[in-house]
């Protein structure tokens, strides 16, 4: 779909996405950047992007920069050219106002951290999906890793989809960096087993199992020694459930990168 076609398509309800975002070397992968670009080209062009990344945990829930949006190079030991990447997306102050109104309620404060920019969980995939950097972007933090609470946040954010906002949860379907140190290469059994379980749970619409993934999935605690990279999925699921589209999901990207499952899912 051309840019002109996606511009014409804007205006209906946007889908909600969970994507596996990749480290900075994603840009050098021979396949993955093209998969993300093709995915974005098949979507209506969003009026704004609301990003929930595995790399920002902050409570109470925080809104990042809304005017000039800097980048946060939250990684170490990479070649210099990864630190020179730019993504000068415009801020989204109107979206920030809408998020505040939707989320603020007694006992659920929302804070602003105006100098907090886009971390690599946000800008690395956006560089591939929307390289013109013309779409306003707002990143918000995860105030908890509890799946039920994150799903509720997604439900409350769901009305944004009808305003042309693309809600993206950015994590990694399996995330244990031991895979990167696997001397034999290939896909570790725990990563393959968890990915297959997750694929089947999504296909079977077994939302209760996904919410209890550490207890129900094989190798769950190996695939996610810490759960921050699976957690954004639940914000996406909540945004889809509130729109009546939780059952309308499909895996758009699958396979593995350096032993980690890069499964990425679209709802709606």
C-alpha positions as CSV (number, residue, x, y, z in Angstrom):
1,X,0.0,0.0,0.0
2,X,1.4,3.4,-1.0
3,X,1.8,6.3,1.4
4,X,-1.1,8.1,-0.5
5,X,-3.3,5.0,0.0
6,X,-2.5,4.8,3.7
7,X,-3.3,8.5,4.1
8,X,-6.7,7.9,2.5
9,X,-7.3,4.9,4.8
10,X,-6.7,7.0,8.0
11,X,-9.9,7.7,10.0
12,X,-11.2,4.3,11.0
13,X,-10.4,2.4,14.1
14,X,-6.7,1.6,14.3
15,X,-5.5,-1.9,15.2
16,X,-3.4,-2.5,18.3
17,X,0.0,-4.2,18.0
18,X,2.4,-6.1,20.1
19,X,5.8,-6.3,18.4
20,X,9.1,-7.8,19.2
21,X,11.4,-4.8,18.8
22,X,15.0,-6.0,18.5
23,X,18.2,-4.5,19.8
24,X,19.9,-1.7,17.9
25,X,21.5,-4.2,15.4
26,X,17.9,-4.9,14.1
27,X,18.7,-2.4,11.4
28,X,21.4,-4.7,10.1
29,X,19.2,-7.9,10.0
30,X,18.6,-9.0,6.4
31,X,14.9,-9.8,7.0
32,X,13.4,-8.1,10.0
33,X,13.4,-4.5,8.9
34,X,11.6,-5.4,5.7
35,X,9.0,-7.3,7.8
36,X,8.3,-4.3,10.0
37,X,8.2,-2.0,7.0
38,X,5.7,-4.2,5.2
39,X,3.5,-4.5,8.3
40,X,3.4,-0.7,8.6
41,X,2.6,-0.3,4.9
42,X,-0.4,-2.6,5.2
43,X,-1.9,-0.6,8.1
44,X,-3.9,2.7,7.9
45,X,-1.5,5.5,8.4
46,X,-1.9,6.6,12.1
47,X,-2.5,10.1,13.2
48,X,-0.2,9.4,16.2
49,X,1.5,6.5,17.9
50,X,1.2,5.6,21.6
51,X,4.2,3.4,22.5
52,X,4.5,1.2,25.6
53,X,8.0,-0.2,25.7
54,X,9.6,-2.9,27.9
55,X,12.4,-0.5,28.6
56,X,10.4,2.0,30.7
57,X,9.0,1.0,34.0
58,X,7.9,4.0,36.1
59,X,5.2,4.4,38.7
60,X,3.0,6.2,38.8
61,X,2.4,5.9,35.1
62,X,4.4,8.5,33.4
63,X,4.1,10.4,30.1
64,X,7.3,11.1,28.2
65,X,8.3,14.1,26.1
66,X,5.4,15.8,24.3
67,X,7.1,18.6,22.5
68,X,10.6,17.9,21.2
69,X,11.1,14.2,21.5
70,X,14.7,13.1,22.1
71,X,16.1,9.6,22.0
72,X,17.4,7.6,24.9
73,X,20.3,5.4,24.0
74,X,19.7,2.9,26.8
75,X,22.3,0.4,25.7
76,X,26.0,0.0,26.2
77,X,29.0,-1.5,24.3
78,X,27.6,-1.2,20.8
79,X,29.5,0.2,17.8
80,X,29.4,4.0,17.6
81,X,27.1,4.2,14.6
82,X,24.2,2.9,16.7
83,X,24.4,6.0,18.9
84,X,24.2,8.3,15.9
85,X,20.7,7.1,14.8
86,X,18.2,9.9,14.7
87,X,14.4,9.8,14.8
88,X,13.1,13.3,15.0
89,X,9.4,12.5,15.4
90,X,7.1,15.4,16.4
91,X,5.7,15.4,19.9
92,X,2.0,14.6,20.6
93,X,0.7,17.1,23.2
94,X,-2.9,16.5,22.2
95,X,-2.5,12.8,22.6
96,X,-0.9,13.4,26.0
97,X,-4.0,15.4,27.1
98,X,-6.2,12.5,26.0
99,X,-4.1,9.9,27.8
100,X,-4.3,12.0,31.0
101,X,-8.1,12.3,30.8
102,X,-8.5,8.6,30.1
103,X,-6.2,7.3,32.8
104,X,-6.5,9.8,35.7
105,X,-9.0,8.6,38.3
106,X,-9.0,8.6,42.1
107,X,-6.0,6.6,43.3
108,X,-4.4,6.3,39.8
109,X,-2.2,9.4,39.4
110,X,-0.4,10.2,36.1
111,X,2.9,12.1,36.1
112,X,4.8,13.9,33.4
113,X,8.5,13.4,32.7
114,X,9.0,16.0,29.9
115,X,12.7,15.2,29.2
116,X,12.2,11.4,28.9
117,X,12.6,10.5,25.2
118,X,12.1,7.4,23.2
119,X,14.1,4.4,24.3
120,X,15.3,1.8,21.9
121,X,12.2,-0.3,22.4
122,X,10.3,2.6,20.8
123,X,12.5,4.2,18.2
124,X,14.3,1.1,16.8
125,X,11.1,-0.4,15.3
126,X,9.7,3.0,14.4
127,X,12.7,3.8,12.3
128,X,11.8,0.7,10.2
129,X,8.0,1.2,10.2
130,X,7.8,5.0,9.7
131,X,11.2,6.2,8.6
132,X,9.9,9.6,7.6
133,X,9.5,10.4,11.3
134,X,6.4,12.5,10.5
135,X,3.9,10.8,12.8
136,X,3.7,12.2,16.4
137,X,4.8,9.8,19.0
138,X,4.1,9.6,22.8
139,X,5.7,7.0,25.0
140,X,4.2,6.1,28.3
141,X,5.7,4.0,31.1
142,X,4.5,0.7,32.5
143,X,3.7,1.4,36.2
144,X,3.5,-2.3,37.0
145,X,4.3,-5.7,35.4
146,X,1.1,-7.3,36.7
147,X,-0.8,-8.6,33.6
148,X,-4.2,-7.9,35.0
149,X,-3.4,-4.3,35.8
150,X,-1.7,-3.7,32.5
151,X,-4.7,-5.1,30.6
152,X,-6.9,-2.6,32.5
153,X,-4.7,0.2,31.4
154,X,-5.1,-1.0,27.8
155,X,-8.9,-1.0,28.2
156,X,-8.9,2.6,29.4
157,X,-6.7,3.6,26.5
158,X,-8.8,1.8,23.9
159,X,-10.9,4.9,22.8
160,X,-7.7,6.4,21.3
161,X,-7.9,3.8,18.6
162,X,-11.1,5.4,17.2
163,X,-9.1,8.7,17.0
164,X,-6.5,7.3,14.7
165,X,-4.0,6.4,17.3
166,X,-1.9,3.3,16.8
167,X,-1.2,1.6,20.2
168,X,2.0,-0.4,20.2
169,X,3.2,-2.7,23.0
170,X,6.9,-3.2,22.3
171,X,8.7,-6.1,23.9
172,X,10.1,-9.5,22.9
173,X,8.1,-12.7,22.8
174,X,10.9,-14.5,24.5
175,X,13.7,-12.6,26.3
176,X,16.5,-14.4,28.1
177,X,19.9,-13.0,27.1
178,X,21.4,-16.4,27.8
179,X,20.3,-17.2,24.3
180,X,22.8,-14.6,23.0
181,X,25.6,-16.5,24.8
182,X,24.6,-19.9,23.4
183,X,27.9,-21.2,22.0
184,X,26.2,-23.7,19.8
185,X,23.9,-21.2,18.2
186,X,20.4,-22.2,17.0
187,X,17.2,-21.8,18.9
188,X,17.2,-22.9,22.6
189,X,14.5,-25.4,23.4
190,X,13.0,-23.1,26.0
191,X,12.5,-20.3,23.5
192,X,11.0,-22.7,20.9
193,X,8.7,-24.3,23.4
194,X,7.4,-21.0,24.8
195,X,6.9,-19.5,21.3
196,X,4.9,-22.6,20.3
197,X,2.8,-22.4,23.4
198,X,2.2,-18.7,22.9
199,X,1.2,-19.2,19.3
200,X,-1.3,-21.9,20.3
201,X,-2.7,-19.8,23.2
202,X,-3.2,-16.9,20.9
203,X,-4.9,-19.1,18.2
204,X,-7.1,-20.7,20.9
205,X,-8.0,-17.3,22.4
206,X,-6.9,-18.7,25.8
207,X,-6.5,-15.3,27.4
208,X,-6.5,-16.7,31.0
209,X,-3.5,-18.9,30.1
210,X,-1.7,-15.9,28.7
211,X,-2.4,-13.8,31.8
212,X,-0.9,-16.7,33.9
213,X,1.9,-17.4,31.4
214,X,4.6,-18.0,34.1
215,X,2.4,-20.7,35.6
216,X,1.0,-22.2,32.4
217,X,3.7,-22.0,29.7
218,X,6.4,-24.5,29.4
219,X,9.8,-23.0,30.2
220,X,8.0,-19.7,31.1
221,X,10.6,-18.7,33.6
222,X,13.4,-19.5,31.2
223,X,11.8,-17.5,28.4
224,X,11.2,-14.6,30.7
225,X,13.4,-14.6,33.8
226,X,12.0,-11.1,34.2
227,X,8.7,-10.4,32.6
228,X,9.0,-6.8,31.3
229,X,9.4,-7.9,27.7
230,X,6.1,-9.9,27.7
231,X,4.2,-7.3,29.7
232,X,3.4,-4.9,26.9
233,X,1.3,-7.6,25.3
234,X,-1.3,-7.1,28.0
235,X,-1.7,-3.4,27.3
236,X,-2.3,-4.3,23.7
237,X,-4.8,-7.1,24.7
238,X,-6.7,-4.7,26.9
239,X,-7.0,-2.1,24.1
240,X,-8.2,-4.8,21.8
241,X,-10.7,-6.3,24.3
242,X,-12.3,-2.9,24.9
243,X,-12.8,-2.5,21.2
244,X,-14.4,-5.9,20.9
245,X,-11.5,-7.2,18.8
246,X,-9.6,-9.4,21.2
247,X,-10.5,-12.5,19.2
248,X,-9.5,-10.9,15.9
249,X,-5.7,-11.5,16.3
250,X,-3.1,-12.7,13.9
251,X,0.7,-13.3,14.1
252,X,2.2,-11.0,11.5
253,X,5.9,-11.8,12.2
254,X,7.3,-15.0,13.6
255,X,10.6,-16.9,13.6
256,X,13.7,-16.2,15.7
257,X,16.5,-13.8,16.0
258,X,19.7,-14.9,17.8
259,X,17.6,-17.6,19.5
260,X,14.8,-15.3,20.7
261,X,11.2,-15.5,19.4
262,X,10.3,-12.4,17.4
263,X,6.6,-13.2,17.2
264,X,4.6,-10.0,16.7
265,X,0.8,-9.8,16.8
266,X,-1.9,-7.6,15.5
267,X,-5.4,-7.2,17.0
268,X,-8.1,-5.7,14.8
